[in-house]
Amino acid sequence: MNNEVKKAMAAMKKQEVKAAEVTTTLGRPVDPNSTRQQLLALKEQLKEAGVEIKRGRPVDSSSERQKRLRELEERKAANGGVVQRGRPVDPNSDRQIKLQEQLAKLQARLVAAQQNNKGE
């Protein structure tokens, strides 16, 4: 009997949801004669006609930021697509030597582990 009651309740809820979907519309109604709707329609027509629609704020090519971006692009092109920033690494520093030693130890452990796995 419990299952029958649950099924009946679920069926009633489905009917309520369907009735609510049919009768209610969400949001504010759209006025097709509003300025915004006319502007959207005009933009859609231009897009269909193949006209490029510029979006956002226009770029000032003489601004400091644009100059900096151009310099970065030039450096990137000169270095083969890589822009290095910051202080260069000194391969002879104590820290770099220590890191190289740690890397060598890790590689040796990895090789030993791979050999143990092959031997098993």
C-alpha positions as CSV (number, residue, x, y, z in Angstrom):
1,M,0.0,0.0,0.0
2,N,2.9,2.3,0.7
3,N,4.2,2.1,-2.9
4,E,0.7,2.9,-4.3
5,V,0.5,6.0,-2.2
6,K,4.0,7.1,-3.3
7,K,3.2,6.5,-6.9
8,A,-0.1,8.5,-6.6
9,M,1.8,11.4,-4.9
10,A,4.4,11.4,-7.6
11,A,1.8,11.4,-10.4
12,M,0.0,14.4,-8.7
13,K,3.3,16.3,-8.4
14,K,4.0,15.7,-12.1
15,Q,0.5,17.0,-13.1
16,E,1.0,20.1,-10.9
17,V,4.4,20.8,-12.6
18,K,2.9,20.5,-16.0
19,A,0.0,22.8,-15.2
20,A,2.5,25.3,-13.7
21,E,4.7,25.2,-16.8
22,V,1.7,25.9,-19.1
23,T,0.1,28.7,-17.2
24,T,3.0,30.7,-15.9
25,T,5.6,32.7,-17.9
26,L,8.7,33.9,-16.0
27,G,10.3,37.3,-16.3
28,R,9.2,40.7,-17.6
29,P,7.4,40.8,-21.0
30,V,9.5,42.1,-23.9
31,D,8.4,45.2,-25.8
32,P,9.4,44.7,-29.4
33,N,9.3,48.4,-30.1
34,S,11.7,49.3,-27.3
35,T,15.0,51.0,-28.2
36,R,17.0,48.0,-27.0
37,Q,15.0,45.5,-29.0
38,Q,15.4,47.6,-32.1
39,L,19.1,47.9,-31.6
40,L,19.4,44.1,-31.2
41,A,17.4,43.6,-34.3
42,L,19.7,46.0,-36.2
43,K,22.8,44.3,-35.0
44,E,21.4,40.9,-36.0
45,Q,20.7,42.3,-39.5
46,L,24.2,43.6,-39.8
47,K,25.7,40.3,-38.6
48,E,23.6,38.4,-41.2
49,A,24.8,40.9,-43.9
50,G,28.4,40.1,-43.0
51,V,29.3,43.4,-41.5
52,E,31.8,43.2,-38.6
53,I,30.3,44.6,-35.4
54,K,32.9,46.0,-33.0
55,R,32.4,45.3,-29.4
56,G,33.7,46.9,-26.3
57,R,35.8,49.9,-25.7
58,P,38.1,51.1,-28.6
59,V,41.8,50.7,-28.2
60,D,44.1,53.8,-28.1
61,S,47.1,52.6,-30.0
62,S,49.3,55.5,-28.6
63,S,48.7,54.6,-25.0
64,E,51.5,53.4,-22.7
65,R,50.0,50.0,-22.3
66,Q,49.8,49.4,-26.0
67,K,53.4,50.5,-26.4
68,R,54.4,48.0,-23.7
69,L,52.4,45.2,-25.4
70,R,54.1,46.0,-28.7
71,E,57.5,45.8,-27.1
72,L,56.7,42.5,-25.5
73,E,55.5,41.1,-28.8
74,E,58.7,42.2,-30.5
75,R,60.8,40.6,-27.8
76,K,58.8,37.5,-28.1
77,A,59.2,37.3,-31.8
78,A,63.0,38.0,-31.5
79,N,63.4,35.1,-28.9
80,G,61.5,32.6,-30.9
81,G,58.2,32.9,-29.0
82,V,59.6,33.0,-25.4
83,V,59.7,36.1,-23.2
84,Q,61.9,35.6,-20.1
85,R,61.2,37.9,-17.2
86,G,62.9,38.4,-13.9
87,R,66.4,37.8,-12.9
88,P,68.4,35.2,-14.9
89,V,69.4,31.9,-13.2
90,D,73.0,31.5,-12.2
91,P,73.9,27.8,-12.8
92,N,76.9,28.0,-10.6
93,S,75.1,29.3,-7.5
94,D,74.9,27.1,-4.4
95,R,71.2,26.7,-4.7
96,Q,71.3,25.5,-8.3
97,I,74.1,23.1,-7.5
98,K,72.1,21.6,-4.6
99,L,69.0,21.3,-6.9
100,Q,71.1,19.5,-9.5
101,E,72.3,17.0,-6.9
102,Q,68.7,16.4,-5.7
103,L,67.6,15.9,-9.2
104,A,70.4,13.4,-9.9
105,K,69.5,11.4,-6.7
106,L,65.8,11.3,-7.7
107,Q,66.7,10.1,-11.2
108,A,68.9,7.4,-9.8
109,R,66.1,6.2,-7.5
110,L,63.7,6.2,-10.5
111,V,66.1,4.1,-12.5
112,A,66.6,1.7,-9.6
113,A,62.9,1.4,-9.1
114,Q,62.3,0.7,-12.8
115,Q,65.1,-2.0,-12.8
116,N,63.5,-3.6,-9.7
117,N,60.1,-3.7,-11.5
118,K,61.6,-5.3,-14.6
119,G,63.4,-7.9,-12.5
120,E,60.2,-9.0,-10.7
